[in-house]
Amino acid sequence: MAIRFDVPHKIGAEEARKRLHGQAAGRGVNVEPDGARPSDPMAGEVEHGTPMGDVRVRFLIQEACIDVEVVKKPTFAPAALLKSEMERRLRDLLA
């Protein structure tokens, strides 16, 4: 089951990119280029450890939202829980 969702924002694509990358670096989270779009500065991937296992997400920053796709998740992690936690974290990074 693919987990895909959007996180809306009102700050524009470039400001969202600056905040996302800046806040992630400040929290020790490495934002990597998206393997499918390695030269696109608005696309990327992030992997983060959780108590249940690693989660890897791919994102694309748009003018009014961030498109998110979970590409790796722990086998027994509930999709709804992962989605709500990732939405919360992204909103915090963009604030």
C-alpha positions in Angstrom: 0.0 0.0 0.0 1.5 3.3 -1.1 1.2 6.2 1.4 0.9 9.5 -0.5 -0.3 12.8 0.8 0.1 16.6 0.5 1.1 19.0 3.2 -0.4 22.5 2.3 1.5 25.7 3.0 1.2 29.3 2.2 4.8 30.4 2.0 5.7 29.6 -1.6 7.9 26.9 -3.0 11.3 28.6 -2.6 10.6 29.7 1.0 9.3 26.1 1.8 12.6 24.7 0.3 14.7 27.0 2.4 12.9 26.2 5.6 12.7 22.5 5.0 16.4 22.2 4.3 17.5 24.6 7.0 15.4 23.1 9.8 16.2 19.5 8.7 20.0 20.3 8.9 19.5 21.9 12.3 17.9 18.7 13.6 20.6 16.4 12.1 18.3 15.1 9.3 20.0 14.6 6.0 18.0 15.7 2.9 19.2 13.8 -0.1 18.5 14.3 -3.8 15.5 12.4 -5.2 16.9 9.5 -7.2 14.4 10.1 -9.9 15.1 13.8 -10.2 18.6 14.3 -8.9 19.1 17.8 -10.3 15.7 19.2 -9.1 16.2 21.4 -6.0 12.5 21.1 -5.1 12.7 17.3 -4.9 14.4 15.1 -2.3 14.3 12.1 0.0 14.7 11.8 3.7 15.3 8.7 5.9 14.6 8.8 9.6 14.8 6.1 12.2 11.8 5.3 14.4 11.4 2.9 17.3 9.7 0.5 14.8 12.3 0.9 12.1 13.4 3.3 9.4 11.0 5.4 7.3 12.1 6.9 4.0 10.0 9.5 2.2 10.3 11.2 -1.2 9.0 14.7 -1.5 8.4 17.4 -4.1 7.9 21.0 -3.0 5.2 22.8 -4.9 4.1 26.4 -4.7 1.2 25.7 -2.3 2.0 22.2 -0.9 4.6 19.5 -0.4 3.8 16.2 -2.2 5.0 13.3 0.0 5.3 9.6 -0.8 6.5 7.0 1.7 8.9 4.7 -0.1 10.0 2.6 2.8 8.3 1.9 6.1 8.5 -0.7 8.9 6.4 -3.7 8.1 4.0 -3.4 11.0 3.8 0.4 11.2 0.2 1.6 10.7 -0.1 3.8 7.6 -2.4 6.3 9.3 0.0 6.8 12.2 3.0 7.3 9.9 1.0 9.8 7.8 -0.2 11.9 10.7 3.3 11.9 12.3 5.0 13.0 9.0 2.4 15.7 8.4 3.0 17.1 11.9 6.8 17.0 11.5 6.6 18.7 8.1 4.3 21.4 9.4 6.8 22.0 12.3 9.7 22.3 9.8 7.8 24.8 7.7 6.7 27.0 10.6 
